[in-house]
Amino acid sequence: MSDSVETAAVAPSALPTGQSGTVVRSTVMRRLLKNPLGIASLVILTTIALLAILAPVLAPFEENFANISKTLAAPDSTNILGTDSAGRDTWSRLLFGAQLTLLSALLCAGVAIAIGLPAGLIAGYYAGRFEAVSNWVVSILMSLPGLIVLLTIRAAFGPSVWFSMIAFGILISPSYFRLTRAAVQSVRNELYVDAARVSGLSDLSIVARHIFSVVRAPIIIQTAAIAGVAIAIQSGLEFLGLGDPTKATWGVMLSEGFKNVYLTPSLLLWPALAMALTIGGLVLLGNAIRDALEDGEKIKHRRKRGPASGPSGGSTTAAPAKARPSRKSVAAVEHGTEHHLVKVTNLGVGYPQADGSIKKVVDNVSFHVDRGEILGIVGESGSGKSQTAFSILGLLPDNARIVAGSIQFDGNYTVAPGEDRVSQERLSKLRGKRISYIPQEPMSNLDPAFTIGYQLVTPMVRVLGISKAEARTRALKLLTDVGIVNPERTFNAYPHEVSGGMAQRVLIAGAISCEPDLVIADEPTTALDVTVQADVLDLLRELQQRLNIGVILVTHNFGVVADLCDRVAVMQNGRLVEEGTVREILRNPKENYTRTLLGSMLEGKTPMTMLVSPPEGPVAHGEASRHASAEKEPVA
Ligand SMILES: Nc1ncnc2c1ncn2[C@@H]1O[C@H](COP(=O)(O)OP(=O)(O)OP(=O)(O)O)[C@@H](O)[C@H]1O
């Protein structure tokens, strides 16, 4: 789906309310608080954090105040946890130690995230050279002996805990990098990410809204673990006597306690207990957050009984959704262009090969499409149909090159002669607004994390500049228009709650929701059950005629072409072998390839008689009755 996912991903709490179905989407916090482990970890960590923050108020003594007349003293009313070998108050040092220990752990995790997260996002999303260089840097970082580096840092910069933790943060940043990159790679090629791209969303928005949500959970869990490790490493160094003895940290206290373990074992006990509680709390918190995020949204629909309460009362023949005046404009024609809606001229698309050559997958392809007409691009698998469509959409992979030709949209170049790439700058202004896309696989083009209603409403608010309430009404109407019987229920549903046919209808509704001039439909019925294919095709045709949209329909099926298209371009091995009106091509194919394609379609089927001779009487076949070209252009 193109438009419908355009600005889909924001906070779950932003979901529309007041719908007929009740969408209960617990927040992560609420789920966290339902989990005993979550509550326990929050209580522990909040208490420790509060004690650390309030240390200056709660501590009866300065961290280094020494009463040399009272060394290694047992707990009493003045020193509630006793004193150490220098007569310093253990309770006060424990409180100040919490401050330093927690802050240094946060610093370490912050540095690691600041380096690893953006690098992982960029490497995972863009791959290419950045990923190669990042991998190289990560390998170097990971091969460094951590302890030796930390000891070197200590020797160079002194015993400051801050320098050690910054260095440890850098050393540990590859773990964030790898985690993020792997998570991004797993969704980078998801169709809903492609669809978001088609809908005109910038890379930054796609990463922020559709991809960051995937890495968020692992990053939080990782951060809890890393903070624990940072505390352990820091305390370990200090325990070995490498810390700053002038600072009261838990590690320094541990070292001090160990020296006096036989005299006053409690000196070892308190910092060890504080560390164990903090690290344990962090680990538990990480797990509880993971569980809360994985639980996902719990949706309860209170399904309404009786007829739907949509704008049409559930009718499948609602009035057109086009309430707003069309914003179609006649753009100024750029020098050297023609005023077709889309004009592709001598287009060549290729991919660089290992030997330096370029393999052409689209070669010298020319055609045009105008408003109100459907052009079918037909050909067997691998003939270059999708590559041609993706060139118009600007969705070719990064390594693809435009090796020849140009593409114009409404009198302006999106690929000017001589350019070797599609101008993303120009296309980003068109995609989702004037050009939309109906993909092959409906399910994977809807973002599973958002309701269908949300995915329909948000782009309309953004592109058409209408209010949320207006967009909601319009979305319900569009859903009715595309033949969804209970639009309210579908509006409130998540993608996994609807069937494939319904999802495709939703995508069609999304594609037309922002009043595009051109819809590119890539095998829109391939993934559907045969019983719904014809309905979806009918729907496309009806909407296209009513809204006067230009459509490029990519298909390998001449039956679909016959059903739907005005003109057809036949492709073979990246070349356009024949182009003409559907009637010309079906009645009088000039190329052997076209005849073979046509033959394979007609094999064993009877509608051929209708294609080659004028329909005299009632049409015998249901399929043939939808034969659009026969209806539009009676055979002479
Ligand atoms: N990223 C790529 N790198 C190299 N070659 C590619 C790439 N994507 C597609 N091709 C090649 O381009 C040619 C045309 O592919 P395209 O996807 O346009 O075919 P198609 O006609 O749409 O087929 P189908 O109906 O199976 O989708 C194929 O030979 C394919 O292998």
PDBQT file of the ligand as one rigid body, heavy atoms in Angstrom, charges set to zero:
ROOT
HETATM    1  N1  LIG A 701      18.368  -6.050  -8.060  1.00  0.00    +0.000 N 
HETATM    2  C1  LIG A 701      18.586  -6.670  -9.227  1.00  0.00    +0.000 A 
HETATM    3  N2  LIG A 701      19.832  -6.913  -9.635  1.00  0.00    +0.000 NA
HETATM    4  C2  LIG A 701      20.061  -7.514 -10.812  1.00  0.00    +0.000 A 
HETATM    5  N3  LIG A 701      19.095  -7.914 -11.672  1.00  0.00    +0.000 NA
HETATM    6  C3  LIG A 701      17.823  -7.701 -11.294  1.00  0.00    +0.000 A 
HETATM    7  C4  LIG A 701      17.491  -7.060 -10.064  1.00  0.00    +0.000 A 
HETATM    8  N4  LIG A 701      16.133  -6.975  -9.979  1.00  0.00    +0.000 NA
HETATM    9  C5  LIG A 701      15.645  -7.536 -11.089  1.00  0.00    +0.000 A 
HETATM   10  N5  LIG A 701      16.652  -7.966 -11.883  1.00  0.00    +0.000 N 
HETATM   11  C6  LIG A 701      16.510  -8.633 -13.156  1.00  0.00    +0.000 C 
HETATM   12  O1  LIG A 701      15.735  -7.828 -13.988  1.00  0.00    +0.000 OA
HETATM   13  C7  LIG A 701      15.006  -8.633 -14.877  1.00  0.00    +0.000 C 
HETATM   14  C8  LIG A 701      13.593  -8.128 -14.940  1.00  0.00    +0.000 C 
HETATM   15  O2  LIG A 701      13.004  -8.270 -13.646  1.00  0.00    +0.000 OA
HETATM   16  P1  LIG A 701      11.514  -7.792 -13.350  1.00  0.00    +0.000 P 
HETATM   17  O3  LIG A 701      11.326  -7.939 -11.874  1.00  0.00    +0.000 OA
HETATM   18  O4  LIG A 701      11.290  -6.467 -13.939  1.00  0.00    +0.000 OA
HETATM   19  O5  LIG A 701      10.701  -8.891 -14.109  1.00  0.00    +0.000 OA
HETATM   20  P2  LIG A 701       9.135  -9.031 -14.217  1.00  0.00    +0.000 P 
HETATM   21  O6  LIG A 701       8.812  -9.028 -15.657  1.00  0.00    +0.000 OA
HETATM   22  O7  LIG A 701       8.477  -8.000 -13.385  1.00  0.00    +0.000 OA
HETATM   23  O8  LIG A 701       8.942 -10.453 -13.601  1.00  0.00    +0.000 OA
HETATM   24  P3  LIG A 701       7.888 -10.966 -12.529  1.00  0.00    +0.000 P 
HETATM   25  O9  LIG A 701       6.579 -11.025 -13.234  1.00  0.00    +0.000 OA
HETATM   26  O10 LIG A 701       8.397 -12.316 -12.158  1.00  0.00    +0.000 OA
HETATM   27  O11 LIG A 701       7.930  -9.996 -11.391  1.00  0.00    +0.000 OA
HETATM   28  C9  LIG A 701      15.085 -10.064 -14.366  1.00  0.00    +0.000 C 
HETATM   29  O12 LIG A 701      15.956 -10.793 -15.218  1.00  0.00    +0.000 OA
HETATM   30  C10 LIG A 701      15.714  -9.921 -13.010  1.00  0.00    +0.000 C 
HETATM   31  O13 LIG A 701      16.572 -10.996 -12.739  1.00  0.00    +0.000 OA
ENDROOT
TORSDOF 0
